[in-house]
Amino acid sequence: MSRYRADTQLWPKRRPGRRERDSYADAEPRSFWIANSPAREPAPPLEGVTEAELTIVGGGLTGLWAAVVAKERDPARDIVLLEGERIAFGASGRNGGFISSSLTHGISNGLARVPDEMQMLERLGLENYNAIGVAIKHFGIECDFIDSGSLTVALTPTEENWLADEVEELHAHGHRAEFLGTEAVRAQVNSPTYRTGLWHRSGEGTIDPVKLCLGLRRVAVELGVRIHEHTRVTSIERTRRGVDLVAGAGTVQSRGAVLATAAFPGLVKAIRTRIVPVYDYVLITEPLSTGQLSEIGWDQRQGVGDSSNQFHYYRLTADNRILWGGYDAIYNYGNGLGPHLDQRDATFARLAQHFFITFPQLEGLRFSHRWGGAIDACSRFSAFYGRAYRGRVTYAVGHTGLGVGASRFAGGVALDLLDHRPTKARSLRYVRRKPLPFPPEPLRWGVIQLTRNRLAAADRHGGKRGVWLRLLDRHGLGFDS
């Protein structure tokens, strides 16, 4: 196995070989979170015509939180939730299981777009994060939530400088954070690749996202929400009363609707032009033995990520597996989306190669699950909001990662917009403005591939951003993964 070269940005140039591919050859090709969830009967699909005051489209975390929050605000409100597949089928069931207070995909990303609003957004984000913890406890949702903080590690001298700046940003925005030298960071998690680290100790944790979804589903049903799975909404029609949502053999005549459709084709034009499905891939190991755990430490069980543009993220599960994902972000021409894209051998092989470089003491460990899924990416890298059908429909989409925590906030904002409810969030430019749309194909494909290429080049050249990336930064379109 090629050794990591600590003085460069580069992972090995050689292609992964048989050893790497053998490590995941027998892995189950689906999300560990979904595979590890209890079997259950799906809610029946919608048939015929029904009425509702509020209809929510999407059974992921944003839609589920919207349903629960709406019932908490008004227990008598008649609510229907429609999911095209199964609850947690999409990004909510296929992510890394990290939960963050950030609403803007990190402070740096927010400062590049709405610097004057970041103090308020970070305050709202921490309030939202704490409210999730309160709700989990109040409703008795067993979802392996650990408020452990997160660890960002530097693999090169340039990344060390970035971490030093990030510590200052976190302190300035009300967070607890600690810079760790080489010995200190390796005492937390033992990898020969680490130079230094940043322990972000507030508003960061890990969770089982599918258990959270199923817990919210239970709560929603107990509160009186009517849920229909395998009910894909295909069209919306404005009526005198509100809107009709048509889904196969069924229709909901509703006063209003919230769309929480993530990367799936948007039902309004403002979503379709601003969202691209970007595929992310994950491996997860067999459970580590006591001896293997002692080799790497990780007593605090933080989520970990490295600092490059093409970054890895990883964490321990409740049964001591290592989830390892990221690095590649794959856009398929024409907004390609579907189960045939959930497996990608080239990415799994590269992930395995990088895993054993990061943890050489775990050589011989095998992966038990491998999967991929689409992230709803937008040009500002965080959720955006809006109204359609003369205000009778609202939406919250575009999380681009870090949506597990932000989903509750997003669902609440979509409800605020629908109900014309005055809140601090609604007054923010961050909520009122939308990201720039993506160009049509084939220009869309070319722009995304050029950006991915230039990000990789920046990693190879000590983080130096070339002309193309600087142009994107200047127009508030900077990409960081």
C-alpha positions, 0 to 999 in steps of 0.5 A: 500500500502506498504511503501517505506523503505528509508534505503534499496535498496529493493522495497516491496517483496509482489507481486502487488495486485488487486489495482495495476492491476486495475490501468491499467486494462482499459489502451489502449495496445499500445504506447501513442506516436503512439496512439496520432499521426495523422492518415495517409496513409502509403507510398506504398510498393515497387513493381517491380525493381527500381534503387537508388544510396543509399538505407536505410533499416529501418524507425526509427530515425537512418534511417530517419536521415541518409536519411535527412543528406545524402540529406543535403550533396548531394541534387542530390543523389537518395535515397530510404528508405524501412521500413518493417512496418510503420515509427516509428513502432519499438523502435523509436515509443515505447521509453520513449521520452528522448533525450540525447547527450550521444553517449556511454550510459552515461559517466561511460559506455564510460570510462569503454570502451574507456577512452582516447576517452571520451572527444572527444565523449562527444564533438561530442555528444553535437555537435550532440544534438545541431544540432538536435535542429537546425534541428527541428527549421529549418525544423519546426518539431513540436515534443514537444522538451524541452531542460530541462536537466535531474534529476537522483535521489538517493533512498539509501545512496549508490546511493548518493555516485554514484551521487557525483562521477557522478557530477565530471565526468560530470564537467570533460567532459564539462557538466553543472551539480548540486548536489541537497540535499534532500530539493532541489531535492524534491523541483524539484519533490516531492517524499518521496523516494528521498534522493538527486539528480543530475540535469544534465543541458546540453545535456538532454531533452524530446521529442515526438519521433513519432512526430519527426519521422513523421517530419523527414519523411516529410522533407525526402520526401520534399527533394526527398527521395522515401519511401516505407512502408510495404516493408521488406527486406529479402535478399541482393545480391552483384552485379557489380553495388553494391547490390540488396535488395530484398523485397517481390515483389520488388527489389532495385538495389542500389550502396550502402545501410545503414542498420538501423534495430535496434532489428529486425533480422540483414541482415548481420552476424556481426549484428545477433551475436551481437544484442539481443532484450531486452523488456522494458515496459511502463505505462502512466497515465491519464492527471494530474489535476492542483491540482495533479500537484501542489502536485508533482511540476515538474515545470522544466519538466526534465526527471527523473531516479533513480540510481539502476541497475534496474532503473525506468525512467519517465517524463511529457508529453505535456498534463501533463501525467506521463510516467513511465517505466523501471525496468524489462528488459526481454530477451526471449529465442531464440531472441524472438521477436513479437507483442505477447510480447508487453504486460506483466502483471507481469511487468505492475503490478510491475511498477504500484506498484512502481509508487504509492510508488514513488508518494503516493499523486497520489493514485487513478490515472489511467493509460491510455496506456501500452506497451512494445517493443524490444531494440536492446541491445549489449554487450557494451551498445551503438551503433556499426558500420561496413561494409559488402559486400565489403563496399557496405553496412554499418550499425549502430545498438545496441543503447541499449537505449538512441538512440533518440539523438544518432540516428542522429550521428549513421546515419551520421557515417554509411554514412561516412563509406559508402562514405569513408568520413574522419571524426573525428568520423571515426578515433575513436576506439569507431567507428572502434571496435565492441562489443563482440558477444553473445554466441549461445543458450542455453548459451546466455539465461543462461548468460543473466539470470544470469546477470539479477539475479546478478544485482538484487542481487547487488541492494539488497546489496548496489550496491556491485558487486559480482564475476560474475559482476566483471568478466564482468566489467574486460572484458568490458562487464559490464551491468547496467540495 
